[in-house]
């Protein structure tokens, strides 16, 4: 179990997070740049000291700001941290970098080969870091962390530079290791889809505060505030009859009137764009631009759509139930 309840003072904000991550559980922290996501990982790993609170892992107190101010050094924390920069050893080839995790699976050629194959770097074992692309270097760094003998796994933007297929494969590889070894794992992401694909539980972090946690679907379908809704993709807020607003997510809109399934709205068609296999339409609804992802391009000047089971917000931005 990884447990943290800390307050960390940074130059631009104070990060205050209370979070528990169970063995084998994958938690993703999602939010805008500067929200404090990386600070959370660095506090667990020992690179940043909290001004108050404590971090505990596998029954050990890693740091406590209260007397006698326990502090376990970084190298004794048994925490695997993959930073945004791969930080590979330039004097070692890929195989040597993977083997550096000697205390864990890095000492086992079979384990190294299995991880290299899962991450798609098995053809690069003799390559030097200087010859690798950014995405390849990040996969090597991830392999080194996955092979290490640690009690928790922390991943800071591990998918940068990877295409959609590789992201899926890397996610599957990480999930397999986390489940097999019963590791609490925390991932930081700037892309919601990446966070959702990884997570058993999703946390929304903004301005140093953890605004909501829940399953990836719960957080998007039932945001607890307008700010959370904005962060997870609700692009418009339309006035409702009760003086509040309803949130409109582009992917939760269908053409036509379906009052049993949601709220029916009508708007003037302003633009239509192809978006993959679907169409993206902009409607003007009482002066609010509502973007919809639709199966077919809408016809006519006035378009009627149904916002499926939308969240409702009070004037102060809190969710109405």
FIGU-149943 format. One record per residue: residue in three letters; x, y, z of N, C-alpha, C, O in turn. Coordinates in steps of 0.001 Angstrom, whole numbers, plus 524288, in hexadecimal, padded with zeros to 5 digits. Atoms other than C-alpha are relative to their C-alpha. Example, Ala and Ser with C-alpha at 12.3 -4.5 7.8 and 13.67 -1.06 7.14 Angstrom:
FIGU-149943
Ala8037A7FB5A800008300C7EE6C81E7880384804B080000807908049D80299 Ser7FCCC7FB5A7FFC4835667FBDC81BE47FCFE80442802DA7FEFB8089680383 
***
This chain:
FIGU-149943
Unk803497FB56800008000080000800008036E804DF800008071F8054F8030D Unk7FD7B7FADE80002804AD80D9C7FC8D7FC23803E8802407F7B98045580064 Unk803627FC2E7FD747FF1C8183880564802E2805348004E8074C8057C80232 Unk7FDAF7FAD67FF60801C8826A2804757FBCD803E98017A7F77C803E07FF5C Unk803537FBAA7FE527FB968322B80B36803C28046F8012D805AC804F58058E Unk7FBC07FC477FFA1804A483D8B808C57FE65805677FE237FAB2806107FB23 Unk800377FAAC801FA805B684C12806CF8058A801707FE74809248012B801A1 Unk7FAD17FED58021481115850387FE427FFF38058B7FDDC7FCA9806E57FA9F Unk7FFC47FA8F801BC814EA85E637FC33803B28007D7FB618085E7FF6F7FBD4 Unk7FCDD7FEC7804928199C861B67EE907FFF1805E17FF297FCF5808AD801B1 Unk7FF917FA59800BB81D3D86F1B7E97B7FACF8026F7FE557F96D806B380012 Unk804AE7FDB480246810798710D7E21C7FAEC7FE56802A47F6E7800DD801DD Unk804C5801C87FD6E806B38696D7EA6A801557FC2A80452805C57FA60804CC Unk7FF7F804057FBFC80496860567F5E57FCE27FB407FE2E7F8467FBAA7FCE1 Unk8027F804DB801AB8018B852437F2567FE427FD0D804E0801757FBBD80838 Unk80227802DF7FB8B7F89484B6A7FC0E7FCF07FB557FDF77F8D57FBF57FB8B Unk8025F804BD802247F52983D537F8DE7FFCB7FBCE8042C803A97FACD806D9 Unk800AB804A77FCC27EFBE83207800D27FE2D7FB9A7FC677FA317FC167F9C1 Unk8012080426803C67EFB8825377F961801FA7FACB8020E8062F7FA7F8045F Unk7FE54805587FEDC7F053816957FBB97FFCD7FCDD7FAF47FC127FD3B7F7F2 Unk7FFC2803578049E7F47880D027F131801017FA71801DC805097F94E80439 Unk7FFA88055D7FE197F2207FEAE7F3DD803E67FCCB7FCD28051E7FE317F862 Unk7FC9080378803047FB707F3B37EFE57FD447FE207FB097F8D27FC4D7FB39 Unk8023A801A5804F87F9217F0A27E1997FC54803E87FD817FA3B802E17F94D Unk803977FC0D8021C7F10A7FCFD7DF8080302803FB7FCC380764805787FE12 Unk7FDB57FC148036E7F3E3806957D4967FCD480506800737F8318051F7FF2F Unk802827FAE87FF6B7F0BA814D97D76C80298803CB7FC3580763804157FBF2 Unk7FDF87FC02803877F23781F817CD317FE798055C802087F9FB8063E8037F Unk800FB7FA927FE997F37682DDE7D0B77FFED8032B7FAF9803B8803397F805 Unk800B07FD02804C67EE54836A97C5FF7FED1805A8801637FC09806BF80528 Unk801177FA7D7FF227EE2B845627C5318037E8034E7FC90806E58013A7F9DF Unk7FCE67FC918035B7F3FE851367BE6F805A38006E801D7806F17FEE880635 Unk7FA957FF077FE868025E854B77BE5A80021803B7804AF7FD288077C804F4 Unk7FF7C7FCB37FB678068685A927CB4E7FC2C7FECB8044F7FBDC801B380821 Unk803E7801537FC067FBD4853C37D312802707FD8C804D67FFFC7FD77808F9 Unk7FD73802837FB90805A384CC57DBE98008D7FA207FF7A801F97F77F8033D Unk7FFE1805AD800B78053483F1D7D6128057A7FDBE800DF806257F9FB803CB Unk7FAAB801F17FF65813E483D3D7D4FD801E4800B680596804DB7FD7A8078E Unk7FE817FF207FA8A8159D843027E29F7FE427FB7880376801157F9EB80709 Unk801E48047B7FCEF80D57837DF7E81A803C27FB687FF6D805377F8F88034E Unk7FC6280460800DA8164A82DB67E1D880547801098029D807837FD8E80511 Unk7FADC7FEC07FDCE822A9834BB7E61E7FFF57FFDD805F3803F07FEB680863 Unk8006C800467FA4B81DBA8357C7F41A8003D7FA59801D2802DE7F924805A9 Unk7FFCE805917FE9D81B6D826CA7F492805807FDE27FF3C8076B7FAE280277 Unk7FAD28020A80132828AD8242F7EE4E804418023F80381808697FFE48040E Unk7FC377FDC47FC6682FBB82D347F7CD803198048D7FDE8806CB8064980073 Unk7FD327FB8E8023B8343E838347EEE67FDD88053B801EB8005C809498014F Unk802707FB537FDD882B07841FD7F5447FE177FEAC8057E7FBC27FA8D80653 Unk801A5800EE7FA998287284330803E17FAE6802D98011F7FA5F8076B7FFB8 Unk804E17FD5B7FEA881AB38461D808D3800C9803A7804A280417802BA80800 Unk7FFC27FC867FB788189585179812167FCB17FDD8804747FD837FF33808FE Unk80312802AD7FC0680E7484946819347FE037FAE07FDBA7FDD27FA2C7F8FA Unk80225804F5801B1808D783B9A818BE804117FBB57FFB6808697FC49801B1 Unk7FC9F804998001280ED782E61815E47FEEF7FCBC7FB227FACC7FD1A7F8B4 Unk8007C803D580437811318240E80B77801777FAB680241805877FA21804C3 Unk7FEF78054F7FE20810558159A80EAC7FF827FC2B7FB757FC377FCCB7F802 Unk7FFFC803E78042981331809E78060E801427FAAC8024F805387F9F8804F0 Unk7FF30805677FE43811D77FB7A80912801377FFB3805D6804997FCB780781 Unk7FF57800227FA57810E77FE2E817A38047B8033A802108053D80375806CE Unk7FB997FCBF7FE4D81CD180731817FE7FEAA805C37FF577FC1D8073F7FB8B Unk800887FA608009E81CA4815CD81A5C804B3801FE7FCFA8091D801B67FEDE Unk7FBBC7FE058033C824B081BC880F6B80188805828019880623806E680192 Unk7FEE67FABC7FE218236A829AC814457FB72801C4803607F6EE800968023A Unk803EC7FDA87FCA381C238309781F24801FF80550801AE80659805C5803AC Unk7FE717FABA7FE9081C8A83F2F821777FF76800FE805DA80190804CF807E3 Unk800AA7FF617FA5A8188683D5A82FA9804AF7FD9A802D5807067F9E5800DC Unk7FBAD802427FCFB822EC83ABB83A107FF087FA2D800E47FA997F8B280206 Unk7FA697FEC2800BE82B77832D3839C08019E8009B7FA4F8062E7FFBE7F90D Unk7FEDC7FECB8057782AA98361782B1E802F17FB877FD508076F7FC187FBB2 Unk7FDBC80480802BA82D2B828A38254A8014D8017D7FA607FE60804577F7D7 Unk7FE817FF0780569834528292C8185E8034D7FB797FE09807C47FACC7FFB0 Unk7FD23804408027C8384981D4F81067802A18022F7FB1C80002804A17F7E8 Unk7FD577FDF8804A8842A9820B7806337FD9A7FDDD7FAFB7FB367F9B17FAF0 Unk8023B8017D8051983EB7820077F7E4801827FA747FE8D7FE2E7F7677FCE5 Unk7FE0A8050E801E88471B814167F5207FE3C7FB63803577FF177F6E3801DF Unk801EE804387FCA9840F080C508004E7FA087FFA48000A7F7D67FC80802F1 Unk805BB7FFD07FFCA832A480F457FD6B7FD597FB857FD1F7F8C17FA757FE11 Unk8023C8043F8032883085803EC7F3EF7FB6B802007FCB37F7517FF847FC50 Unk803DD7FD8780367828ED80CE77EAEB8025B800677FA88806A5802797F9DD Unk7FE517FF8A8056582A2980BCB7DC2B7FD7D804BE7FD837F8BA804EF7FCDB Unk801F87FB2B80258828E68193C7D5F080211800817FA7B806CD8007F7F9A2 Unk7FE7E7FEB880556828F481B767C7547FEB6805B77FF197FA268073B7FF0D Unk800C27FA71800E082AF0829E57C4D47FEC68011C7FA467FEF67FD9B7F6FC Unk801217FE848056582754831627B891804CB7FF717FC87804527FE2E7F7E9 Unk7FB28800DE802E883597830E77B465801E17FA73800F58021F7F8C780575 Unk7FE93805877FF4C83A43822DF7B1E6804C17FF238037D804EB7FB528066A Unk7FB50800657FCB0847A1825237B8708029E7FAAA7FF8D803F67F8428037E Unk7FD36804E6800D584DC1819147B259805D5800DC800D8807CA8053780040 Unk7FA5F7FFAA7FF6085BFB816157B5358027D7FFFD7FA93802017FC227F7BE Unk7FE027FFAE805578631C81A9D7A8EC804587FC267FEC98054E7FAFD7FA38 Unk7FBAD803A0800E186E7C811137AAE77FE367FA4F7FFD8801667F6C27FF3C Unk8022A8054D80037865698053B7AB167FC437FF987FB687F960803467FA48 Unk803D7800D98042385DDF7FF8279FAF7FABB7FEDD8026F7FA377FEE780737 Unk80548800EB7FDF884F617FC6F7A0EA7FFEE7FB5C803BC7FD907FBA1807E9 Unk7FFDC804997FC968520D7EEF07A68F802858015A80538800BD7FF9180950 Unk7FD647FE7A7FB3485B547F4F67B0727FCA6803718036C7FCB8802E880834 Unk803917FCBC7FCFD851767FF357B4837FBC87FCBF8029E7FA6B7FDB580720 Unk803F4803667FDA5847377F4B67B6B1802587FCB9804607FFDE7FBEA8086A Unk7FD73803527FC1B850E07EC3B7BE278017D80309804E1802B4800AF808E5 Unk7FE8D7FCDD7FB75853BE7F7A37C74D7FC467FF108048C7FDB97FFD680911 Unk803C38013E7FBD1847757F3CA7CEDC8015A7FAA9802487FE277F71280235 Unk7FE00805247FE6A84FA17E8D37D4C87FD0D7FDAC804967FC817F8E9804F5 Unk802A58020F7FB5F8481F7E7C47E17F7FABB7FD9A7FEB07F8897FAB5801D8 Unk805048022A8019583BC97E45C7DA00800B87FC497FB76804527F91A7FB6B Unk7FFBD803748047E839407DDA17CD1480467801457FC518055F7FE587F8A0 Unk7FBC17FE8D8036F844A57E4B87C6E08046A7FC0980004807627FBB77FC3F Unk7FBE7803FB7FFB084DA17D9BF7CB657FE7A7FAFC7FD3B801B87F7797FCB3 Unk80205804B28028A845427CF9B7C4527FF8E800FB7FA217FC36804007F873 Unk800417FF1F805AC847E47CEF27B59F7FA9B7FED17FDBE7F8DF8016F7FA1B Unk805388014C801EC83AAA7C8937B3907FC168044C801107F8DE8058E7FDB8 Unk803897FBB67FEA88337B7D37A7BAB980127804C17FCA37FD8E807677FADB Unk7FE947FB918035083B157DDC67B3287FDF47FF457FA767FBEF802EB7F811 Unk801C78010A80556837CC7D74B7A64F7FA17800827FF957F815802817FBB2 Unk805BA7FFBC8001A8295B7D6417A9CF7FE23805A58001D7FAA18071E7FD2C Unk801887FA837FFB1828517E48E7ADA280167802D87FAF57FE53805FA7F900 Unk7FE667FD7A804DB82FF27E8D87A19F7FC337FEB97FB997FAE68021B7F871 Unk803BE8017A80418826A47E13E798EB7FAC3802AF800D67F8638048C7FD18 Unk805077FD827FEE981A887E6A479FBA8001D805C47FE907FC2B807E97FCD7 Unk7FF8F7FA6A8010681F907F48279DF4801C8801317FA678024B805BD7F8EC Unk7FE787FF3280571823CE7F26B78FD98057E8020B7FF548069C804C17FB83 Unk7FA927FE3F80069832397F4F679270803BE7FB607FFAB808757FC0E80054 Unk7FCB0804A380040837447E707790D9803D4800397FB73807DD7FD9D7FB92 Unk7FC627FF6C8045A83D817EAE5783F48040A8043C800D2807288054F7FD53 Unk7FC807FB9C7FEED845097F5F778A73803F37FED68044E806A38026780616 Unk7FCDF801327FB6184C887EEC279513805B9801847FF6780845802C580349 Unk7FA907FE8B800D2859C17F1A678EF4800CB805AC7FE9D805338075B7FDAF Unk7FFA17FA80801938569B7FFDC78BD7801BA803638049C800D08020F80924 Unk7FE4D7FC4C7FC0985C8F80B60793297FBE48044C800A07F931805957FCDB Unk8040A7FC047FF13853E7815DC79950800168047D7FC187FBF58067A7FAA3 Unk7FFAC7FB928039A858EB82067790177FD6A7FED57FAC27FBF7802707F7EC Unk802468017A8050685378818C3784837FA1A7FF28800557F7A07FE087FC5E Unk8058A801177FF48845C08175878A307FCB4804E07FF047FE6F809447FFEF Unk803C57FBB680040839E481FA67870F7FE008011B805827FEFD7FE2080926 Unk8021A7FEB07FADD832FD8265B7923D7FC557FBD38020E7FC9A7FA61806A2 Unk803A6804147FE5A8283681C247928A802BE7FAF8801748012F7F85D8052F Unk7FD0B804BE7FEC183203810F079254802C78008D8053C802C67FCED80865 Unk7FD3C7FF217FB13839EB816E379D667FC447FFB38049F7FDAF7FDA5808BB Unk803C9800227FBBB82DAE818767A5AF7FE527FA64801177FD7B7F8F88059B Unk8016D8057C7FF1D82A1380A2E7A39E804607FD02802B9803557F98C805E5 Unk7FBA0802707FD37837B98060F7A7EA7FFE980199805BF8009C7FE5680936 Unk8004D7FE267FA988367780E8B7B40D7FB897FD5B802EC7FC147FBF98077F Unk8046E802A37FD8C82930808937B6C7801547FA5580128800067F85680555 Unk7FE6B8056D7FF1482EB67FAD87B5278038B7FF82804B18030A7FBD0807BB Unk7FC6F8001F7FB84839647FDE27BEF97FD078007F8051C7FE467FDD5808EA Unk803227FF597FB4682F5B8026F7C8EC7FCC07FB22801167FC4D7F97580592 Unk8034B8049F7FF468268B7F6AD7C6A2803277FB4E801ED801037F7DC80483 Unk7FCB48045C7FE57832037ED767C8FE80236800B98057D8043B7FD00807C3 Unk7FDB57FEE07FADE8362E7F3EE7D5BB7FCD27FD7C804607F81C7FCAA803DE Unk80280802467FB69833287EDF27E2FA7FE0C804768036E800F58067B806AF Unk802327FB7F7FD3D82A1E7F8727E8767FAC27FE888025E7F8807FA7780128 Unk80510800D37FD7681DEE7F9A17F0D27FBB88037C7FDC17F725802DD7FF1A Unk803DC7FC928027A8173D804347E8AE80237801D77FAD0806F68022B7FA1B Unk7FE7A7FE588053981777808E27DAAE7FDA48055F7FEF27F8EA806197FF76 Unk801AE7FAB380121816BE8175B7D703801A98015C7FA7180642800EB7F91B Unk7FEF97FF128058D815BA81B4B7C8AD7FE5B805807FE8D7F9CA806EB7FF15 Unk8010B7FA9080179816C6829567C3E97FFF9800667FA108041B800557F79A Unk800AD7FF81805A88117B82AA47B608802F27FBB57FCFE8063A7FCF37F9B5 Unk7FCEE8042D802868166581D307B18E7FED37FF447FA37801C47FC987F782 Unk8018C801058056780F6481DC67A462801B7804347FC2A8005B803F27F78F Unk7FE5D7FBC68037D815AF82A0B79ED8803127FDC27FB6A8069A7FA957FC2B Unk7FD3E801BC804A881A2D827B5790E07FE4E7FAC67FDE4800A97F8CE7FA30 Unk801D080524801D08129281AFC78F3F7FAFB800997FCDE7F7A3803CE7FE28 Unk804D87FFE4802FB808358188B784F67FBD47FCD9802D77FCEC7FA6D806D9 Unk80475802617FD487FACD8130878877800DC7FA26800F47FF9A7F82B80527 Unk7FF29805A47FF607FEA2804CA7862C803EF7FEF3804558030A7FB93807A4 Unk7FC11800CE7FBF580ADB805CB78E907FDF28017B805617FF477FEF580940 Unk8023F7FE8E7FAED8035280CCA799507FCCB7FB86802397FD197FA5A806E1 Unk80321804717FE257F9DF8015979A028037F7FB94801E9802827F94980605 Unk7FC928044C7FE8B804E07F76F79A64803048012980504803B37FDBC80852 Unk7FD307FE877FB4280C7D7FEE67A4AD7FC5C7FFDD804B47FDE47FE18808E7 Unk803CF800307FBBD8003F8006E7ACF87FF017FA6A801BA7FEC07F95380667 Unk800D6805807FEB17FDDA7F1D17AC4A804AE7FDBA802E3804077FABD80699 Unk7FB4E801FC7FD7080BF57EEF67B00C80055801E4805A08016B7FED38092A Unk7FFC87FDD87FAB880B947F80C7BBC97FBC47FD968036F7FCC87FC25807E8 Unk80455802347FCFD7FE4D7F2FF7C0278012A7FA678019E7FFD37F8C9805F1 Unk7FEAE805677FED28034B7E5067BF79803E87FFA68047F803537FC63807FA Unk7FC138000A7FBD380F167E7FA7C8127FD9C801B58052A7FEA47FF5780938 Unk802807FE0B7FB40807037EFBC7D1DD7FC977FBCF802817FCB27FB0F80741 Unk80373804167FDF17FD227E4BC7D32F803177FB5580205801EE7F94B80637 Unk7FD0D804A97FE88807197D9B57D3B780311800CE805068039D7FD2E80823 Unk7FCAD7FEFB7FB7380F7C7E03B7DE1B7FD19802D08045E7FF59803D68087E Unk8030E7FD757FBF2804907E6D87E5AA8021E8054D80190802458069C80630 Unk7FDB17FAE47FEDF80AA77F45C7E4777FBD9804467FFDE7F894804507FC58 Unk803107FB34800B38037E800FB7E757802B58034A7FBD580774804077FC05 Unk7FDB77FD1B8045F8057D809227DB0E7FD218051B7FF397F8548054F7FF69 Unk8023C7FAD2800F58036A8179B7D86E80256802127FAEF807198022A7FA41 Unk7FE647FDD380506803F781D7F7CAD77FE26805A47FFA67F9D5806EB80155 Unk8015A7FA94801138040982BE77C7397FF48800A27FA25802847FECF7F717 Unk801117FF528058E7FDFE82FCF7BA357FD9A805597FEF67FABB8077780230 Unk802807FB36801C97FA5883C187B2C57FB8B7FEE17FC427F85D802517FB2D Unk8042280190803937F17B834917A9717FC1D7FC91802E17FD957F89B8052E Unk803FB802EC7FD277E4A882FBA7AF0B7FF977FA627FE1D7FF157F6D48014F Unk800858054F802197E3EE823EA7A5F3804537FC74802138035A7F7E380338 Unk7FBB68031F7FDED7F15481F4F7AA997FF137FEAC805BC800037FA4380768 Unk8011B800F07FA797ED7A820D37B8D57FBB77FBF2800A57FC297F872803E9 Unk80455803B27FF9D7E0B8819837B6C9801A07FA837FE75800027F6B7800ED Unk7FE5B8052A801D07E73480E677AF54803357FD288041C803137F85C80466 Unk7FCA3802577FC0E7F0A980C247BA927FD287FEBE8050E7FE5C7FAD88079A Unk801B47FFA97FA8F7E86280E747C6897FBA67FC3B8017F7F8007FB4A7FE82 Unk8047B802257FD307E00B8066A7CF897FCFC80480802827F83380464802FB Unk802487FB707FD6D7DDC1813757D636802A2804E37FDD980764805147FD2E Unk7FE217FB258024D7DF0C821227D0B37FF8080466803F67FB75804FA80681 Unk800257FB777FC987E29082D2F7D893800C4804F17FCD180443805377F988 Unk7FF9E7FB01802C17E06F83B0B7D39C802B3803E680393800C580524807CD Unk7FCDC7FC737FCDC7EAC7844687D890800268054F7FD5A80121805B37F8A9 Unk7FFF87FAB48022C7E9F98531E7D6CC801C2803CB8043A7FFBE803B880898 Unk7FE027FC117FC5A7F17685E227DD5D8017D7FDA0805438007E7FFEA8095F Unk7FE1F802847FB4E7F740854977E7237FBED7FD368033D7FD1F7FB5B80783 Unk8042B802877FD0A7EA2584EEC7EB637FDD17FB5A7FCF57FD127FBA47F838 Unk80271804988025A7E488841787E8BD7FA1D800DD8002B7F7B2800658044D Unk805787FE648002D7D6DF845337E4417FC387FB708001A7F7F07FBE88023E Unk8038D804758004C7D10F837BD7E1C38031B7FB1D7FECA806E47FB4A7FBD5 Unk7FDEC80518801797D4A6829637E15C7FB6A7FC4E7FF177F73A7FCF18015D Unk80408803DA8012E7CCE381E047DBF1801B67FCBB7FB678060B7FD687F96E Unk7FEA7802F7804A97CCA0814447D0F480056803CB7FB6E7FDE5807EF7FB8D Unk7FF8F7FC75804827D06481A407C3D97FABC8018A7FDAF7FA0D805FD7FBFE Unk8051E7FEB3802237C247819747BF4C7FCEE8038E803AE7FA7080746801EE Unk802ED7FCE47FC357BC7381EFF7CBDE80194805BD7FFDC7FE44809397FFF1 Unk7FE217FA9E7FFBF7C4FE82B097CBC57FE1F803167FB447FC9C807A07FBC8 Unk801B57FD3E804B37C17B82E777BDBB7FA10800787FFD27F804804917FE5B Unk805B77FFE38004F7B31082AF27BEB27FD8C80327804657F9538055A803B1 Unk802357FD517FB7F7B0F68310F7CC248040580382802A68057E8028E80720 Unk7FC517FC597FD847BA7183C457CE887FD6E802BE8049D7F8D38041A80465 Unk8023E7FDBF7FB3C7B8A2842157DC1B7FFC7805ED7FFD17FD7A8085C80345 Unk800207FA4E800717BA9F8500B7D788800B1801837FA49802647FE657F70A Unk7FF4A7FE108054F7BAA7858587CB66805C2800037FE7C8070A7FF057F9F5 Unk7FA71800038013F7C975859737CC52801D77FA937FE6B804CD7FA0B7FAAA Unk7FE98805518018C7CB0284AAF7CBFA7FDD17FED77FA8D8007D7FC8C7F747 Unk8025A800E68051F7C1A684A377C07A803398028D7FBAF8041E8002C7F79A Unk7FCC07FD55803E47C9DC854367B923804FB7FCEF7FEF4806A27FC727FA76 Unk7FB0F802C28009F7D62D84C537BB917FF6B7FAD57FD22803037F92F7FA66 Unk800B18051E8027E7D06583F6D7B6C97FD23800527FACB7FB7A7FC527F8B5 Unk801C27FFAE805647CB2D844CD7AA0B7FAA88023C7FEF47F8FA802597FA73 Unk805087FD6F801007BE0A84B647AC0280125805637FDAE80387808BC8002E Unk7FE687FB64802F57BF078561A7A1ED7FC13804718002E7FD45808C87FE7B Unk803FF7FBE57FFD87B26F85DA57A44C7FC897FF33804C07FBEC7FAD3806A7 Unk8038C800207FB8F7A927861067AF657FB42803457FE837FB98808047FDD0 Unk804C27FD9A8021179B41864077AB607FC578013D8048D7FB947FDEB807F1 Unk8039A7FEA37FBC5791B286B597B4527FB7E7FC228006F7F9497FA6C7FC85 Unk8044A803A07FEF07879C862887BA9F7FB75802F6802817FC0E8076F8042A Unk804B57FD7B7FE03779CF865777BF5F800748015F805CA7FDC4804E7807A3 Unk7FF9A7FF277FA5977E0B864EC7CDB880441803FF801698062D80403805D2 Unk7FC2C7FBDA7FF47787968706B7CC2C8058E7FE038002E8093480112800DD Unk7FABD8021E8005379315867567CB708017B7FF1A7FA4F7FF79801B97F6D0 Unk7FE698016180548799A3861607BF8F8006C7FA1D7FF83800E37F75A8036C Unk7FEB5805788011079B32854167B927805237FFED7FD058062A8035A7F9CE Unk7FB1080094802C27A87C84F827B47F7FF3F7FCCD7FB167FC827F8D97FB1B Unk80072802C1804F97A9BC84B4A7A665805617FDFE7FE76808F3801067FD5E Unk7FB2F8027B801E17B46E841AE7A2E97FF2B7FE9A7FA4E7FB3A7FC257F90F Unk800D780103805967B64A840B8794197FEBD7FA567FEB17FBDA7F9507FAFB Unk800D380588801297B650831D37949B7FAF17FDDD802547F98D7F95C8015F Unk804D3801D77FD7C7A9AB8310C79C7E7FB45802E67FDD17F7DA804A9800B4 Unk8043B7FD57802B87A0A18370B792677FE457FC987FB6C8018B7FA667F8AB Unk8020F802E18047D797AC8304C788817FC078036F7FD297F9A3806E87FF7B Unk803A67FCF88032578F67835BA77D787FA617FE888014A7F92E7F9F98023F Unk80595800F37FF36780CA8373277F917FE5B800B7805A6801918016880929 Unk802477FF487FACC777A78386E78B2E7FF3B7FAC6802B47FC3E7F780800D8 Unk80095804BF7FCDA778F782DA6795627FF56801AA805B4802EB800EE808D3 Unk800B67FDD57FABB77330833A67A1BE800AA7FC018045C801F77FD73808C2 Unk7FF54804017FBF4773A68269D7A900805C17FEF480131807037FC8380524 Unk7FA768012B7FF5A7826B8263B7A7738033A804BB801B8807BF8042780342 Unk7FCF27FB6E7FE86786678342E7AA627FD05805027FF217F839805207FF6C Unk802487FAD5800BE78409842847A7B280039801627FA328045D801217F7C3 Unk8005A7FE9C8058177F71846BC79A3A80114805D97FF637FEB98091080215 Unk7FEDB7FA898011A7853485363794FF7FFF2800D77FA19800D97FD3C7F70D Unk8001A7FE8C80586783FC85A7778813803A08049E7FF2F8039B8085C80233 Unk7FC607FBCB8011278E62862F6782038009C801007FA3A7FF517FDB27F6FB Unk7FEF07FE978057279206869EC7758D805437FDB97FE6C8092F7FE758011B Unk7FB3780276801DD79C1A8626A76DBA803D68042B7FE128028A807527FAAE Unk7FC0C7FC2C801807A89C86A6476C80804777FD9D7FCD7806AD800387F975 Unk7FBA380268802D57B2C9860B27678F7FFB07FA19800787FDA67F8078044D Unk7FF98805B67FFF77B4EE852627641B805727FE877FE1E807578008F7FA31 Unk7FAC5801CC8016D7C21D84B84763AD8003F7FA16800587FDF57F7B9803DA Unk7FEFE805977FF9C7C62983DA1760BF803B97FF088048680782801EA80538 Unk7FCBA8015B7FB857CC188373A76CD8800657FA11800457FD437F780802DC Unk7FF97805AB800507D0D38297776A127FB607FDC37FD1A7FA227FF737F8C6 Unk804978025D802747C502820FE767267FAFD802E88016A7F6C0801537FFC9 Unk804937FD157FE577BBDA82B0776D3A80058805A17FE0B803E78070F7FB25 Unk800167FA7D801897B8548394C76B657FF918035D804E37FCD3802088089B Unk800197FC4D7FBAD7BA89844B2774807FCE8804C77FE477FE48807577FA72 Unk803687FBA2801657AFE384F05774367FFE880400804677FFCA8029F80901 Unk800877FBB57FC447AF5385C4677ADE7FA81802427FF907F8D4803DD7FB5A Unk8053F7FDC17FFCF7A1C9860E177F0B80008804D480375802BB805068076E Unk800BA7FB627FCC179E1586E2C784317FAEB7FF46803057F6AA7FF6B800C9 Unk80490800D27FCA2794F786BD578FC17FFA3804A2803BA80266804D5807A9 Unk800B27FB517FCC87907F878E1795738052F802C280107806448047980563 Unk7FB107FD3F7FF8179DC687EC6792E3804867FCBF801FA808E77FEB180255 Unk7FBE38038D7FE317A57387306797FA8016A7FC557FB877FDF67F9F57F92B Unk7FE43803A1804107AD9486B4078E47800557FA86802448035F7F988805DC Unk800318056E7FE407AA9985CCF79031802537FC967FBB68004E7FC707F759 Unk7FD7E8037D803BF7B3A78532E789637FE207FA6E800E77FE187F88580551 Unk802248054F7FFB77AE13845B578653803107FC6C7FC58804627FDF37F7FA Unk7FDC2803FD803667B481839697810B7FB8A7FC6C7FE4F7F95C7F99480184 Unk8049A802BB801F17AA108333A7785A801827FBE57FBF7805797FC5B7F948 Unk7FEF680437803BE7A952826DC770367FF56801D97FA668025B800597F6F9 Unk8011F7FDF98053A7A39D82DFA7646F8000B805EF8001E7FED98084380427 Unk800107FA46800177A4F183C1D760227FA7380207800787F6FD800177FDC1 Unk805517FDF47FF557991D844007649B7FE3B802ED7FB1A8015E8052B7F83B Unk802467FD458048078FF88498A75A627FC7C80462801FC7FA19803EE80623 Unk803717FBB57FE8F788B68567475AD3802C48042F803178072B80382804E8 Unk7FDD17FB8D7FD2478AE98637E761527FF5D7FF53805DE802E680094808E1 Unk801008010F7FA79784B685FC076E58800C07FA29800FC7FE9C7F6EE7FE24 Unk7FEC2805767FEE6789B28531C774667FE357FEAA805877FF52801828093E Unk801DE801DE7FAEE7834284B9177F7A803617FB5C801AB804057F79A7FEBD Unk7FCBD804377FDF878C0A84305787E37FE747FEDF805A67FBD88020280832 Unk800F08017A7FA8F78B3983BE2794DC805347FF65802C7808997FC748010F Unk7FB5F800847FCB2795A783D9579F3F7FEE87FB92803D17FB847FC0B80732 Unk80128804BA7FD057963F830267A58380155800A3805C7805D38019980732 Unk7FF6B800187FA567942E830237B43E80430803D5801E18080F8023480438 Unk7FBD57FC427FECD79BCD83CC77B652800768012E805D47FC93800F6808A7 Unk7FF787FE107FAA37A179841217C3507FDB38057D8005D7FDCC808737FC93 Unk802627FAEB7FF2179AB884D087C923802FB802DA80440804A4800868081E Unk7FCD47FCF47FC667A1898580B7D0357FCFF804B8801FD7FA29807447FF0F Unk802407FB697FD9C79CF2862797D99B80309804D97FE498074A8045B7FC18 Unk7FD2D7FB3F8017C7A0AE870C67D75F80573800708024B808D5802FD80004 Unk7FAC27FFBF7FDA17AC4A86EF77E09A803BE7FBF87FDB68083E7FBB47FF63 Unk7FCA6803C7802907B1A7864027D7F67FFDF7FA9A80260802487F7088003E Unk80059805327FDA07AE74858A97E10F7FC037FCBD7FD057F8827FECF7FA76 Unk8038380387802C77A79484CAE7DBB37FAD07FF9C802E27FAA77FF88807B0 Unk8051B801077FDD67991084B057DDC37FE9F7FA4B7FF347FF9D7F81C7FB08 Unk8017280583800527940283D6C7E0847FA267FF707FF497F82B7FB117FEEF 
***
